[in-house]
């Protein structure tokens, strides 16, 4: 492991995590903290070893078999694993970080970097801000920024536990210029969209991102996506995508992603690689072969995955794109028309639709309702769509439409029937999302899992720290209570207690050591 590589390490002790930037060994004769005797998985892919991790200030100063200097604090990690902080390749805490910056749900799993994608929190028009406020659910916050850079600065000012990186959304800039309509941009409008991507890259975006099964993102055609990905590539960024299909047109969607990467020159990242719908499970080997073939041919393309057999999405993924033209409010108004309703139901029941119907892939029994904005609907949380339909004496399709109308927002169902890429699959660059490790048939051991979770290859990501320091961020808090504080100034007796006392992420609401990551200055300054 190179001594000057920047790293973040977590102590896998009861789900707690601590992170710090890795720096060259310090000349000081005394470390601040020495974590000793743990089994170190350094993220390089090499074998684990029993050794030490030393911290000086806010930097990791030593990783190896035996630290050469003493420390002010010594943490006994015997019987525990010490590993680089994990990267959540596709995270959605955009709103929650504004309310509770601790991010304990991920920090306690060892995640120290949240990568925001599919859409972005800027740029925003006044109308987008107004709709954003109107559509908020349980998490309420003020939208007092306009650009993506201003949002990232807002997080830094507020203070958050994890580090954050963000893409700029292709759908976000599309909405900025075209609204939420199913229209195609003129040459001038496309140029404006490219300018917005360029601006966001200058402000710290690591690339351009999209989710093509959702409206209005899916209204974009391939040439539009190539143009925006080209602008990202000019600034050293990549193209990340929830593909246009993960089911019936899975292989065609992979080919579109490969075509965009080749034409734009931007490395591509496929989000949550999987196969949706049992009827498509036999496409798994062909999917992996297509990605490997593209890579062998020189296309820079990688993938990440989660390890679950279900995913969470909105009921917009259960209804055709045409009815959603113009946004949520227009969609709901159309559903009130009996003729439109009948047409939507017919499309939802179509066994071979021309759009990505996740309801069709999962079925009513496989669709579990998770979240509602309307308080009157919250008692339905945890029920399946089939159960709600039976209670109301209507079809599942009618029940889904009624819930969208009453909920006045994009509902969140749990959609089953998915098949993640299996463990041990021969895909060269597969990264696991979150701190889960493994897949349906086989669970990787700590060593390969920690390597895959942590590695963020420079040739694909080109991400560098914006700042020069990182505050350790981790810990625990009582269920439903405030962060636990320790008033007694005594030496911690265990690794877990040291983390609770040391890590600002749980000790207080001051997370000022956090930072957002961005593309390297050499790429941003004077984009090609």
Steps between C-alpha positions, in 0.01 A plus 500: 500500500651832394570719798376816334166364375201671656292245685219484751484222757217356703514284808244225454394482862129449555420697186698811598730685265780754514652675201797722431692605192820302443817703482874446487644386835547791736840600639347540843625261766158448652171410334169629625328160473631152436255223408699188569464125466210497255479299180569761231334476160671788323286505182789419268387144436791354692461253785386636838754533775501564873643845551459864591329810364632828640330841487680834529268801506231419247719279280587134501875509549588130499356169381714195553605217727634711786488879537843649577380767745285510816161673516302717738208260467531130437202293379513123534334355188592133554232277354362778281543594135638837390424593139485797263178698518236369262355693206127508436510518122141625473367676806183701551547699823469830311213621720574313823852646526341845518306394811732256674855514372623207708392243237515227763317240291798481267781608731424215737539261206841647421398730214714816497429630147149556362482540121179682401362403162213438251388860545656797678407782736586765244485694279149618580261753346251689720227265379710194590552643849128562545410149384773354719350664807149397402597135447694452823388219728590440863841666463445875475774747416556838342632510145727803522749402231487511120809320370643161589807673638285706736329184626836334569617816677181490707592150618851615589367799690251289689755232578444131422652174613594330171690631204277571198549493125228591250427468133293752307172355377434484128132501590556797729652716228234375257228617739684831546480567124195305378287446807358152565349466153558224246667724243837499327745791533590732217867552422497818712329325791746211487786749503347657813478158663866435422593833654315406819689170517829685450413745779413217738827325418687820585310509830612152599280241323682175423302433183153491347235254616152386405226246574333414173198305623358814663332803348616751388847338480377229267380754244865561411623319191846357454653798311399735781667276756813474286520880484472541877741214570746659255488822701566300816794324335651833395525585869635164613161357605315177432150388397299301757164351415201309627450343159191537286412141576609240752246249376339433164743723304797450728755412232390789278541735796852372565586563137369856523722557803802363313418720200480811719834422663670443166356804328553742790835379624363493856547188712159347575371357827193275499299544818369196693576235240220243514225330305138595576217252452529122514438474128828683444725312742650292220654822360745530789794327330445697179491823703835431662648385170389824330672715762817291493507513119474878501780523755719266298441724198633805685176657625535624855192358667444374853204395712380488859234291662296446812447155639124498549231323299278808514537873457321818604354733242188706439163413350606715206700190401169314483332734251582597140712808423234663283262553794779673698580756230518840667581383853325365809211746506416444132526123553254504791256722311500262202434200725170661605373460143319162469617451140862568590467274802377213286789546258753508784358179649525330162864607470577377853357159411677476164731194520745657255491876552724741311611657831664370817210375713638394838150429626465245221832345600408470869123457497256637756605244763863599453438873542529606864397855586766685701434874520219752463472877523128500582458420875173321423688248287779427749309208661547317169877499549627142495206361306531362149318659211299178470386528864391861455311408183315217677411724795357760265332255266680630190764374262869550594536742208204706623645496850835628373333784312288595802809506722686731263202739486450497879868505584577800283856381462726231361419211734772260606425130456736209563517313170600134496593261222856622438811290454831663593813401314612190683802480726816394319372622162790567258433872476832677534391825668206427726449718806255432779272778614472576868669280755329184383741241368399227266213387286227248482694177466824580682623760748858624450734498797615823668819534295353518144188680626701776668715535191201536268313729736791740541677515164406803295739467207658827392488412132122478515400737780776763499383615842731691733435647846400862499650557842810372670351351813218277611339471842440149634125444478317211662321373804173411660197664654213372714192391310287804430718723714764767473861409428661340802744730679769393743553742787755293695853571381659161545701278267275283279517132590390357165529577129127566483512747789794679340298540181202635690715761670732580214265529207330833455234343277315363803635716780338822388333668207826666397626322191715777359776259402297361210573591143378433153717339238541632150668435168873588497594864450713404201188375326271787603735787424466555128279206399587358163 
